[in-house]
Amino acid sequence: MARISVVMPTFNRAATLPRAIDSVLGQTHRDVELIVVDDGSTDGTAALLQRYAGRLTAICLDVNGGGNAARNRGIQCASGEIVCFLDSDDEYLPHKLAYVDAYFEARPDVDALLDSYEVVYPPELRRPEARRRNPVLTDSGQLRTAVFARRVFKATPAISARRTALIAIGMFDPTLRRRQDMDLILRLTRAHRCASTDEKLWRKHLTTNAISSKSNTFLGAAIDICDRHPDYLNDPANRSGLERDIGRHFWRSLVAHGFGGFREELKRYSALGCFGGPPWLLMLQYLRWRR
């Protein structure tokens, strides 16, 4: 039994998977179990995993069930007390798991940790790496408020948690195709002590086909979060984060796709009931906040 289990779902990521795997196997902390869940890939991922035989646990699923179902399968099979996550197109910094292990060892009352990271953009964008630094919080209520207010960065690989806590809250929601990280953290903060750190522990590589880059899935995902966490919409203290998020979405739609794309998103938003307020006002609020 390892102290830490790393769960890595993958689907048709054979090109980037070795970088992710090697970043886990090359950790300074050696008491690690790596579980790679191949979620029905058709690009030779299964053959690639054979090259790592004996160094990781490979679970190959016949049917693609989505990242959350794959993560849950990994959690169920994990033997470690602590479970960490990594997407198959990202990578850990060498000291990631050593830091996580020491953090939980020193704080037995903490059940989940949200760390910080840096974003690496595609070379063609010619953009420098960007730091995603979280505040240092040790109170679950403060962290939950920060999540609602969009004051923390919460990508799934930033989450480490005790396996017992993940099991107790029902793990990831397999019906969510997006924002599973936000949903998981919010459910953890309601039942367990959670914390965040400003320590940079991994690298997120942005890709053009990532789920989070698909603007046409944003509004549905926002509705899903409001349905599961009504205080995001109903509590004025939390609603500001939702409104800023929607304003950012419409601004990005306008910049990326012009008025045609904006109108399409406006139709979709109107059909959902304009749950965050008038889009033009929300865009102005977002631009003022960004300054």
Backbone as numpy.savetxt, mean C-alpha at the origin, in Angstrom:
# Nx Ny Nz CAx CAy CAz Cx Cy Cz
10.88 -21.96 12.21 10.04 -20.77 12.21 10.92 -19.52 12.21
10.65 -18.63 11.27 11.39 -17.39 11.17 10.77 -16.34 12.08
11.53 -15.36 12.45 11.01 -14.24 13.24 10.11 -13.35 12.38
10.50 -13.14 11.11 9.77 -12.27 10.21 9.42 -13.03 8.94
8.18 -12.88 8.49 7.76 -13.41 7.19 7.48 -12.25 6.25
7.99 -12.32 5.05 7.72 -11.32 4.02 6.80 -11.95 2.98
5.66 -11.32 2.75 4.68 -11.81 1.80 4.74 -10.94 0.55
4.97 -11.58 -0.60 5.12 -10.87 -1.86 4.17 -11.45 -2.91
3.05 -10.78 -3.19 2.19 -11.23 -4.28 2.78 -10.79 -5.61
2.56 -11.56 -6.66 3.06 -11.17 -7.97 2.14 -11.68 -9.06
2.01 -10.88 -10.09 1.23 -11.27 -11.26 1.88 -10.68 -12.51
2.47 -11.54 -13.32 3.11 -11.13 -14.58 4.13 -10.01 -14.37
5.00 -10.21 -13.39 6.06 -9.25 -13.10 7.44 -9.92 -13.19
7.60 -10.82 -14.13 8.86 -11.55 -14.23 10.06 -10.63 -14.44
9.82 -9.47 -15.06 10.92 -8.55 -15.35 11.46 -7.88 -14.10
10.60 -7.62 -13.12 11.03 -6.89 -11.92 11.12 -7.79 -10.69
10.57 -8.98 -10.77 10.52 -9.87 -9.61 11.89 -10.19 -9.03
12.92 -10.48 -9.85 14.23 -10.78 -9.25 14.77 -9.65 -8.37
14.57 -8.39 -8.78 15.04 -7.27 -7.95 14.36 -7.28 -6.59
13.05 -7.52 -6.58 12.32 -7.56 -5.31 12.78 -8.72 -4.45
12.89 -9.91 -5.03 13.31 -11.09 -4.27 14.71 -10.90 -3.71
15.63 -10.44 -4.55 17.02 -10.27 -4.11 17.14 -9.25 -2.98
16.25 -8.24 -2.98 16.31 -7.23 -1.91 15.89 -7.82 -0.58
15.08 -8.87 -0.59 14.71 -9.55 0.66 15.78 -10.54 1.07
16.26 -11.33 0.13 17.28 -12.33 0.45 18.61 -11.69 0.84
18.81 -10.45 0.44 20.06 -9.76 0.77 19.99 -8.89 2.02
18.99 -9.08 2.85 18.84 -8.28 4.06 19.94 -8.57 5.07
20.30 -7.54 5.83 21.27 -7.75 6.91 20.67 -8.61 8.02
19.36 -8.57 8.17 18.65 -9.43 9.12 18.36 -10.76 8.42
18.87 -11.86 8.97 18.83 -13.14 8.27 17.67 -14.03 8.68
17.02 -13.75 9.80 15.95 -14.63 10.28 14.64 -14.27 9.58
14.60 -14.61 8.28 13.51 -14.15 7.42 12.96 -15.31 6.61
11.64 -15.34 6.50 10.95 -16.27 5.61 10.30 -15.46 4.49
10.64 -15.77 3.24 10.05 -15.08 2.10 9.03 -15.98 1.43
7.80 -15.48 1.32 6.71 -16.21 0.68 6.28 -15.43 -0.55
6.50 -15.99 -1.72 6.08 -15.37 -2.97 4.83 -16.09 -3.45
3.75 -15.34 -3.63 2.48 -15.91 -4.09 2.28 -15.50 -5.54
2.46 -16.46 -6.44 2.25 -16.22 -7.87 0.76 -16.33 -8.16
0.16 -15.18 -8.44 -1.29 -15.10 -8.57 -1.75 -15.40 -10.00
-1.39 -16.59 -10.50 -1.84 -17.01 -11.82 -1.10 -16.37 -12.97
0.20 -16.08 -12.80 0.97 -15.43 -13.87 1.06 -16.31 -15.11
1.21 -15.65 -16.26 1.34 -16.36 -17.54 2.62 -15.95 -18.28
3.55 -15.30 -17.59 4.74 -14.75 -18.25 6.03 -15.48 -17.86
5.95 -16.69 -17.34 7.15 -17.41 -16.97 7.59 -17.19 -15.54
6.73 -16.59 -14.73 7.09 -16.34 -13.33 7.36 -17.65 -12.58
6.56 -18.67 -12.82 6.73 -19.95 -12.12 8.12 -20.53 -12.40
8.58 -20.46 -13.63 9.91 -20.96 -13.97 10.99 -20.12 -13.31
10.77 -18.82 -13.24 11.74 -17.94 -12.58 11.87 -18.30 -11.11
10.75 -18.58 -10.46 10.79 -18.92 -9.04 11.56 -20.21 -8.78
11.59 -21.09 -9.76 12.35 -22.33 -9.59 13.83 -22.06 -9.38
14.33 -20.95 -9.89 15.74 -20.59 -9.71 16.06 -20.28 -8.26
15.02 -19.96 -7.49 15.22 -19.62 -6.08 14.80 -20.77 -5.16
14.68 -21.94 -5.72 14.24 -23.10 -4.93 15.15 -23.28 -3.71
14.52 -23.48 -2.55 15.27 -23.65 -1.31 15.57 -22.36 -0.58
15.34 -21.22 -1.24 15.62 -19.92 -0.62 14.35 -19.15 -0.29
13.24 -19.62 -0.81 11.95 -18.98 -0.54 10.84 -20.02 -0.66
9.67 -19.64 -0.20 8.48 -20.48 -0.37 7.65 -19.91 -1.50
7.41 -20.71 -2.53 6.63 -20.27 -3.67 5.25 -20.93 -3.63
4.23 -20.11 -3.70 2.86 -20.60 -3.78 2.31 -20.18 -5.13
2.00 -21.13 -5.97 1.52 -20.83 -7.32 0.02 -21.10 -7.41
-0.75 -20.05 -7.63 -2.20 -20.17 -7.73 -2.60 -20.36 -9.19
-3.60 -21.18 -9.42 -4.03 -21.48 -10.78 -4.82 -20.34 -11.41
-5.55 -19.60 -10.57 -6.43 -18.54 -11.06 -6.05 -17.22 -10.41
-6.05 -16.16 -11.21 -5.74 -14.83 -10.68 -6.89 -14.34 -9.82
-6.64 -14.17 -8.53 -7.68 -13.73 -7.60 -7.49 -12.33 -7.08
-6.42 -11.65 -7.51 -6.15 -10.30 -7.05 -5.11 -10.26 -5.95
-4.47 -9.11 -5.80 -3.38 -8.97 -4.86 -3.75 -9.22 -3.41
-4.95 -8.79 -3.01 -5.35 -8.95 -1.62 -5.56 -10.41 -1.24
-6.20 -11.16 -2.13 -6.37 -12.59 -1.88 -5.02 -13.29 -1.82
-4.10 -12.88 -2.67 -2.76 -13.46 -2.65 -2.03 -13.12 -1.36
-2.16 -11.88 -0.91 -1.53 -11.49 0.36 -2.12 -12.31 1.52
-3.41 -12.49 1.51 -4.04 -13.27 2.59 -3.55 -14.70 2.59
-3.37 -15.26 1.41 -2.83 -16.63 1.34 -1.44 -16.68 1.96
-0.65 -15.67 1.67 0.68 -15.61 2.25 0.66 -15.46 3.76
-0.23 -14.61 4.27 -0.35 -14.43 5.73 -0.74 -15.75 6.39
-1.67 -16.46 5.80 -2.13 -17.73 6.36 -1.00 -18.76 6.43
-0.10 -18.71 5.46 1.00 -19.68 5.41 2.23 -19.22 6.18
2.25 -17.98 6.62 3.44 -17.42 7.28 3.67 -18.06 8.64
4.94 -18.25 8.98 5.29 -18.78 10.29 5.85 -17.70 11.21
6.18 -16.54 10.66 6.80 -15.49 11.45 5.83 -14.77 12.37
6.34 -14.25 13.46 5.51 -13.44 14.36 5.16 -12.11 13.71
6.09 -11.56 12.95 5.90 -10.30 12.26 5.75 -10.58 10.77
4.78 -9.92 10.14 4.58 -10.07 8.70 4.83 -8.72 8.03
5.68 -8.74 7.02 5.94 -7.56 6.19 5.47 -7.85 4.77
5.31 -6.80 3.98 4.82 -6.96 2.63 5.74 -6.25 1.64
5.81 -6.79 0.45 6.57 -6.15 -0.62 5.90 -6.46 -1.94
5.65 -5.43 -2.75 5.14 -5.64 -4.10 6.29 -6.07 -5.00
5.98 -6.82 -6.03 7.02 -7.45 -6.82 7.72 -6.51 -7.80
7.35 -5.23 -7.81 8.09 -4.25 -8.60 8.81 -3.24 -7.73
8.84 -3.48 -6.41 9.53 -2.59 -5.48 10.71 -3.31 -4.85
11.42 -2.65 -3.92 12.56 -3.29 -3.28 12.79 -2.73 -1.88
13.29 -3.58 -1.01 13.68 -3.18 0.33 15.09 -2.59 0.31
15.35 -1.63 1.18 16.71 -1.24 1.49 17.31 -2.32 2.40
18.62 -2.51 2.40 19.22 -3.66 3.09 18.92 -3.77 4.57
18.63 -2.64 5.23 18.42 -2.67 6.68 16.95 -2.69 7.07
16.05 -2.82 6.11 14.61 -2.74 6.39 14.19 -3.70 7.50
14.47 -4.98 7.34 13.95 -5.97 8.28 14.67 -5.94 9.62
15.92 -5.53 9.63 16.64 -5.37 10.90 15.99 -4.27 11.73
15.61 -3.17 11.05 14.94 -2.08 11.76 13.58 -2.54 12.28
12.81 -3.22 11.45 11.48 -3.68 11.85 11.57 -4.64 13.03
12.52 -5.57 12.97 12.67 -6.54 14.06 13.01 -5.83 15.37
13.94 -4.89 15.32 14.35 -4.17 16.53 13.20 -3.32 17.07
12.42 -2.73 16.16 11.31 -1.87 16.58 10.27 -2.67 17.37
9.86 -3.81 16.83 8.84 -4.61 17.52 9.40 -5.27 18.77
10.67 -5.61 18.76 11.28 -6.21 19.95 11.29 -5.23 21.11
11.55 -3.95 20.80 11.62 -2.93 21.84 10.25 -2.44 22.28
9.22 -2.73 21.48 7.87 -2.22 21.78 6.86 -3.36 21.68
6.82 -4.22 22.65 5.91 -5.38 22.58 4.44 -5.01 22.56
4.11 -3.77 22.92 2.71 -3.35 22.92 2.25 -2.80 21.57
3.17 -2.65 20.62 2.83 -2.15 19.28 2.56 -3.34 18.37
1.44 -3.28 17.64 1.06 -4.39 16.77 1.26 -4.10 15.29
1.42 -2.83 14.92 1.59 -2.50 13.50 2.45 -1.25 13.37
3.27 -1.22 12.32 4.17 -0.10 12.08 4.06 0.33 10.63
4.00 1.64 10.43 3.99 2.23 9.10 5.30 3.00 8.92
6.13 2.58 7.95 7.44 3.22 7.79 7.45 4.18 6.62
8.61 4.71 6.30 8.78 5.70 5.23 9.59 5.09 4.09
9.58 5.77 2.93 10.21 5.20 1.75 10.56 6.29 0.75
11.14 5.90 -0.38 11.41 6.85 -1.44 10.81 6.32 -2.74
10.41 7.26 -3.59 9.79 6.92 -4.86 10.81 7.07 -5.97
10.91 6.06 -6.83 11.80 6.08 -7.99 10.94 6.15 -9.24
11.13 7.19 -10.03 10.32 7.39 -11.23 10.95 6.71 -12.43
10.14 6.38 -13.45 10.70 5.79 -14.68 11.76 6.71 -15.28
12.82 6.16 -15.86 13.92 6.99 -16.38 13.48 8.04 -17.39
12.46 7.71 -18.19 12.04 8.66 -19.22 11.45 9.94 -18.65
11.01 9.91 -17.40 10.46 11.12 -16.78 11.55 12.08 -16.30
12.76 11.55 -16.12 13.90 12.37 -15.69 13.58 13.17 -14.43
12.98 12.49 -13.49 12.65 13.12 -12.21 13.51 12.52 -11.11
13.98 13.33 -10.17 14.78 12.78 -9.08 13.93 11.96 -8.13
14.58 11.11 -7.38 13.86 10.32 -6.38 13.21 11.23 -5.36
12.04 10.83 -4.89 11.28 11.66 -3.95 11.11 10.93 -2.62
11.36 11.62 -1.54 11.23 11.04 -0.21 9.78 11.09 0.25
9.30 10.00 0.77 7.97 9.93 1.37 8.16 9.67 2.87
8.27 10.77 3.59 8.63 10.70 5.01 7.40 10.86 5.88
7.16 9.88 6.71 6.01 9.91 7.62 6.38 10.54 8.95
5.41 11.11 9.64 5.68 11.62 10.99 5.88 10.46 11.96
6.50 10.76 13.07 6.68 9.75 14.12 5.47 9.82 15.04
4.65 8.77 14.99 3.43 8.70 15.80 3.42 7.38 16.55
2.93 7.41 17.78 2.86 6.19 18.59 1.47 5.96 19.16
0.51 6.75 18.72 -0.86 6.63 19.21 -1.76 6.25 18.03
-2.58 5.21 18.21 -3.42 4.73 17.13 -4.43 5.78 16.67
-4.99 6.52 17.61 -5.95 7.56 17.24 -5.30 8.64 16.39
-4.10 9.06 16.76 -3.39 10.06 15.97 -3.07 9.54 14.57
-2.68 8.29 14.50 -2.36 7.71 13.19 -3.60 7.61 12.32
-4.72 7.20 12.91 -5.97 7.11 12.15 -6.37 8.48 11.61
-6.27 9.52 12.46 -6.59 10.88 12.02 -5.66 11.31 10.90
-4.38 10.97 11.00 -3.41 11.33 9.97 -3.70 10.62 8.65
-4.18 9.39 8.73 -4.55 8.65 7.51 -5.71 9.34 6.82
-6.74 9.67 7.57 -7.89 10.36 7.00 -7.50 11.72 6.41
-6.62 12.43 7.08 -6.23 13.77 6.66 -5.17 13.76 5.56
-4.74 12.57 5.14 -3.74 12.42 4.09 -2.40 13.01 4.52
-2.06 12.87 5.81 -0.79 13.38 6.32 0.25 12.27 6.44
-0.09 11.06 6.06 0.87 9.97 6.06 0.85 9.28 4.71
1.99 8.68 4.35 2.10 7.88 3.14 1.94 6.42 3.56
1.10 5.67 2.88 0.66 4.40 3.42 0.65 3.26 2.42
1.60 3.25 1.50 1.67 2.15 0.53 1.83 0.82 1.28
1.29 -0.26 0.69 1.26 -1.55 1.38 2.63 -2.02 1.86
3.73 -1.89 1.07 5.03 -2.34 1.58 5.54 -1.55 2.79
4.88 -0.44 3.12 5.26 0.33 4.31 4.69 -0.28 5.58
3.82 -1.27 5.45 3.12 -1.85 6.60 3.84 -3.10 7.10
4.11 -3.13 8.38 4.57 -4.34 9.07 3.64 -4.55 10.26
3.27 -5.79 10.52 2.31 -6.04 11.61 2.51 -7.42 12.20
2.10 -7.54 13.44 2.11 -8.87 14.05 1.04 -9.73 13.36
1.40 -10.96 13.10 0.49 -11.84 12.37 -0.83 -12.02 13.12
-0.76 -12.10 14.43 -1.98 -12.28 15.22 -2.95 -11.12 15.03
-2.41 -9.90 14.90 -3.26 -8.73 14.70 -3.90 -8.76 13.31
-3.14 -9.17 12.31 -3.68 -9.25 10.95 -4.79 -10.29 10.88
-4.58 -11.42 11.52 -5.61 -12.47 11.53 -6.86 -11.97 12.26
-6.65 -11.26 13.37 -7.78 -10.82 14.20 -8.70 -9.85 13.46
-8.17 -9.01 12.58 -9.01 -8.05 11.87 -9.51 -8.60 10.53
-9.18 -9.84 10.21 -9.67 -10.43 8.97 -8.76 -10.23 7.77
-7.52 -9.78 8.02 -6.52 -9.59 6.96 -7.00 -8.57 5.93
-6.54 -8.69 4.67 -6.93 -7.75 3.62 -8.33 -8.06 3.12
-9.03 -7.03 2.68 -10.35 -7.20 2.08 -10.17 -7.61 0.62
-10.47 -8.85 0.26 -10.22 -9.30 -1.12 -11.14 -8.66 -2.15
-12.20 -7.97 -1.71 -13.10 -7.33 -2.67 -12.59 -5.95 -3.10
-11.57 -5.43 -2.40 -11.00 -4.14 -2.77 -9.92 -4.34 -3.83
-10.01 -3.58 -4.91 -8.99 -3.64 -5.95 -7.97 -2.51 -5.79
-8.26 -1.59 -4.90 -7.39 -0.43 -4.69 -7.60 0.07 -3.27
-6.61 0.77 -2.73 -6.67 1.34 -1.39 -6.80 0.29 -0.28
-6.30 -0.90 -0.57 -6.28 -1.93 0.46 -5.39 -1.53 1.62
-4.37 -0.73 1.35 -3.46 -0.28 2.41 -4.19 0.63 3.40
-4.93 1.59 2.88 -5.68 2.52 3.73 -6.70 1.77 4.57
-7.43 0.87 3.95 -8.45 0.10 4.67 -7.83 -0.74 5.77
-6.72 -1.41 5.47 -6.07 -2.28 6.46 -5.59 -1.47 7.66
-4.93 -0.35 7.39 -4.40 0.46 8.49 -5.53 0.99 9.37
-6.61 1.46 8.74 -7.72 1.99 9.53 -8.32 0.92 10.42
-8.47 -0.29 9.91 -9.01 -1.38 10.74 -8.03 -1.77 11.84
-6.75 -1.73 11.55 -5.76 -2.02 12.59 -5.80 -0.98 13.71
-5.94 0.29 13.35 -5.91 1.34 14.38 -7.12 1.27 15.30
-8.20 0.67 14.86 -9.40 0.60 15.70 -9.31 -0.48 16.77
-8.45 -1.47 16.56 -8.41 -2.59 17.49 -7.04 -2.85 18.08
-6.00 -2.18 17.57 -4.64 -2.49 18.00 -3.83 -1.21 18.08
-2.71 -1.29 18.82 -1.84 -0.13 18.89 -0.95 -0.09 17.66
-0.98 1.04 16.98 -0.23 1.20 15.74 0.67 2.43 15.85
1.75 2.43 15.07 2.72 3.51 15.12 3.26 3.78 13.72
3.95 4.89 13.57 4.61 5.21 12.30 6.00 5.75 12.60
6.88 5.65 11.61 8.26 6.10 11.78 8.70 6.87 10.55
9.66 7.78 10.74 10.20 8.53 9.62 11.41 7.83 9.00
11.73 6.63 9.45 12.86 5.88 8.91 12.54 5.38 7.50
13.42 5.72 6.54 13.25 5.29 5.15 13.79 3.87 5.00
12.90 2.93 4.60 13.28 1.52 4.63 13.11 0.80 3.30
12.54 1.42 2.29 12.36 0.72 1.02 12.17 1.71 -0.11
12.13 1.17 -1.34 12.00 2.00 -2.54 10.80 1.56 -3.36
9.98 2.51 -3.72 8.81 2.25 -4.57 9.14 2.66 -6.00
9.09 1.72 -6.91 9.35 2.00 -8.33 8.02 2.21 -9.04
7.79 3.43 -9.49 6.55 3.73 -10.19 6.57 3.13 -11.59
5.47 2.54 -11.99 5.32 1.99 -13.33 4.04 2.51 -13.94
4.01 2.56 -15.26 2.86 3.14 -15.95 1.61 2.27 -15.84
1.78 0.97 -15.57 0.61 0.09 -15.51 0.23 -0.29 -14.09
0.71 0.46 -13.10 0.35 0.18 -11.71 -1.13 0.51 -11.49
-1.76 -0.23 -10.58 -3.18 -0.01 -10.30 -3.42 1.42 -9.83
-2.51 1.94 -9.00 -2.71 3.29 -8.45 -2.58 4.38 -9.51
-2.02 4.05 -10.69 -1.88 5.04 -11.75 -3.10 5.10 -12.65
-4.07 4.22 -12.46 -5.25 4.16 -13.31 -6.33 5.06 -12.74
-6.50 6.24 -13.37 -7.41 7.24 -12.81 -8.87 6.80 -12.84
-9.22 5.91 -13.76 -10.63 5.53 -13.86 -11.09 4.61 -12.75
-10.18 4.19 -11.88 -10.58 3.37 -10.74 -10.63 4.17 -9.45
-10.24 5.44 -9.49 -10.12 6.22 -8.26 -11.45 6.44 -7.56
-12.46 6.91 -8.29 -13.72 7.28 -7.65 -14.40 6.08 -7.02
-14.38 4.95 -7.70 -14.95 3.75 -7.11 -14.24 3.33 -5.85
-12.90 3.48 -5.85 -12.13 3.14 -4.66 -12.45 4.08 -3.50
-12.65 5.37 -3.80 -13.00 6.33 -2.75 -14.35 5.99 -2.14
-15.30 5.60 -2.97 -16.61 5.19 -2.47 -16.47 3.95 -1.57
-15.65 3.01 -1.99 -15.44 1.79 -1.20 -14.92 2.12 0.20
-13.97 3.06 0.28 -13.43 3.44 1.59 -14.49 4.14 2.43
-15.28 5.02 1.82 -16.34 5.71 2.56 -17.39 4.72 3.07
-17.70 3.71 2.27 -18.67 2.70 2.70 -18.15 1.92 3.90
-16.87 1.60 3.90 -16.29 0.79 4.97 -15.93 1.63 6.19
-15.67 2.91 5.97 -15.27 3.81 7.07 -16.08 5.10 6.94
-17.33 5.08 7.38 -18.22 6.25 7.18 -17.70 7.54 7.79
-16.86 7.45 8.83 -16.35 8.67 9.44 -15.41 9.43 8.51
-14.96 8.82 7.43 -14.16 9.53 6.43 -15.01 10.60 5.75
-16.27 10.31 5.53 -17.18 11.23 4.86 -18.00 12.06 5.84
-18.39 11.46 6.95 -19.34 12.11 7.86 -18.71 13.00 8.92
-17.47 12.74 9.28 -16.80 13.53 10.30 -16.08 14.71 9.64
-16.47 15.95 9.97 -15.83 17.12 9.33 -14.31 17.13 9.50
-13.82 16.61 10.61 -12.38 16.60 10.84 -11.66 15.69 9.85
-12.35 14.66 9.38 -11.75 13.72 8.44 -12.08 14.08 6.99
-13.20 14.73 6.80 -13.70 14.99 5.44 -12.74 15.87 4.64
-11.98 16.72 5.29 -11.06 17.60 4.56 -10.06 16.79 3.76
-9.62 15.68 4.31 -8.69 14.82 3.57 -9.34 14.21 2.35
-10.59 13.78 2.49 -11.32 13.22 1.36 -11.51 14.27 0.27
-11.90 15.47 0.66 -12.13 16.53 -0.32 -10.84 16.90 -1.05
-9.74 16.96 -0.33 -8.47 17.27 -0.97 -8.06 16.17 -1.94
-8.35 14.92 -1.55 -8.02 13.78 -2.40 -8.82 13.82 -3.70
-10.11 14.13 -3.61 -10.95 14.22 -4.80 -10.52 15.41 -5.67
-10.19 16.53 -5.03 -9.71 17.69 -5.78 -8.44 17.38 -6.55
-7.54 16.65 -5.93 -6.31 16.25 -6.61 -6.62 15.36 -7.80
-7.57 14.44 -7.63 -7.94 13.54 -8.71 -8.45 14.32 -9.92
-9.34 15.28 -9.69 -9.89 16.04 -10.81 -8.82 16.93 -11.46
-7.95 17.48 -10.65 -6.87 18.30 -11.21 -5.95 17.45 -12.08
-5.59 16.27 -11.63 -4.73 15.40 -12.42 -5.43 14.93 -13.69
-6.73 14.68 -13.61 -7.48 14.29 -14.80 -7.47 15.40 -15.83
-7.61 16.63 -15.35 -7.62 17.78 -16.25 -6.26 17.97 -16.91
-5.19 17.86 -16.12 -3.84 18.04 -16.66 -3.48 16.92 -17.64
-3.82 15.69 -17.28 -3.40 14.55 -18.09 -4.26 14.34 -19.33
-5.57 14.60 -19.22 -6.48 14.23 -20.30 -7.29 15.40 -20.87
-7.06 16.61 -20.37 -7.79 17.76 -20.88 -9.24 17.76 -20.44
-10.02 18.63 -21.06 -11.41 18.77 -20.65 -12.24 17.54 -21.00
-11.84 16.81 -22.04 -12.58 15.60 -22.38 -12.52 14.57 -21.27
-11.30 14.30 -20.78 -11.15 13.36 -19.66 -11.80 13.87 -18.40
-11.72 15.20 -18.19 -12.34 15.79 -17.00 -13.85 15.59 -17.03
-14.46 15.80 -18.20 -15.91 15.64 -18.31 -16.34 14.20 -18.04
-15.55 13.25 -18.52 -15.88 11.85 -18.29 -15.84 11.53 -16.79
-14.83 12.03 -16.10 -14.75 11.79 -14.66 -15.86 12.53 -13.92
-16.25 13.70 -14.43 -17.34 14.45 -13.81 -18.65 13.68 -13.93
-18.88 13.05 -15.07 -20.09 12.23 -15.24 -20.10 11.08 -14.24
-18.95 10.44 -14.12 -18.85 9.31 -13.19 -19.08 9.78 -11.75
-18.50 10.91 -11.42 -18.64 11.47 -10.07 -20.09 11.84 -9.78
-20.76 12.46 -10.76 -22.16 12.85 -10.58 -23.05 11.62 -10.39
-22.74 10.55 -11.12 -23.53 9.33 -11.00 -23.37 8.71 -9.61
-22.24 8.97 -8.97 -22.00 8.43 -7.64 -22.57 9.33 -6.54
-23.11 10.49 -6.92 -23.77 11.34 -5.94 -22.94 12.51 -5.47
-21.82 12.81 -6.16 -20.97 13.95 -5.77 -20.69 13.93 -4.27
-20.22 12.79 -3.78 -20.11 12.58 -2.34 -19.10 13.47 -1.65
-18.23 14.13 -2.39 -17.22 14.97 -1.75 -17.43 16.45 -1.92
-18.42 16.87 -2.71 -18.65 18.28 -2.95 -18.38 18.64 -4.41
-18.58 19.91 -4.80 -18.40 20.35 -6.19 -16.93 20.21 -6.62
-16.66 19.59 -7.77 -15.27 19.33 -8.16 -14.44 20.59 -8.39
-15.04 21.64 -8.96 -14.26 22.85 -9.18 -13.78 23.45 -7.86
-14.67 23.47 -6.86 -14.28 23.98 -5.55 -13.21 23.11 -4.92
-13.35 21.80 -5.06 -12.37 20.88 -4.48 -11.02 21.03 -5.15
-11.00 21.27 -6.45 -9.72 21.49 -7.14 -9.04 22.75 -6.62
-9.80 23.82 -6.43 -9.22 25.06 -5.91 -8.68 24.86 -4.51
-9.41 24.11 -3.68 -8.94 23.83 -2.33 -7.64 23.03 -2.38
-7.58 22.05 -3.28 -6.38 21.25 -3.41 -5.18 22.10 -3.85
-5.38 22.98 -4.83 -4.28 23.80 -5.31 -3.79 24.77 -4.25
-4.72 25.31 -3.46 -4.31 26.18 -2.34 -3.50 25.40 -1.32
-3.96 24.16 -1.03 -3.25 23.32 -0.06 -1.86 22.96 -0.57
-1.72 22.69 -1.88 -0.44 22.27 -2.43 0.59 23.38 -2.36
0.15 24.62 -2.41 1.10 25.74 -2.31 1.67 25.85 -0.91
